[in-house]
Amino acid sequence: MIPYLSEERRKELIKVTHKKIEEGRIAIRACRHEALTQLEHQQKNKEISEDDFKRAKDRLQKATDAYIVRVEQVGANKEEEILEV
């Protein structure tokens, strides 16, 4: 049988969870940055129009925001799970 978690251990696990959430946000923003760089390169080389660039940039930002919200929701659920006694 696995023993119950102590309050101290729960707090440690929550800190780890917060760290993982932040790492997830950073990874998502890094992907956004990479995609934005590619879009800028395509615009510079006249592969896409300025309007297409703006639309793609807006879609990219919306996707980024949606994934960050998902990461935060998963983190909040995990935190609740850790705090359950």
C-alpha positions, 0 to 999 in steps of 0.5 A: 500500500502506498502511504498518503502524501504529507502536506509538505510533500503536497506543497512540493508537488504543487511547486513542481506543477507550477514549474511545469506549467511555466515550462509549457507556456514558454514552449508554446511561446517559442513555437509561436516565435518560430512560426512568426519568424517563418511568416515574416520570412514568407512576407519578405520573400513576397510568398504571402501578402501583407493581408495574409500575414496579418490574418495568419499572425492573428490566427497564430496568436489565437491558437497560442492563447488557446493552448496556454489556457489548456495548459493552465487548465490541466495544471489547475486540475492537477493541483486539485488532484494533488490537494485531495486528501 
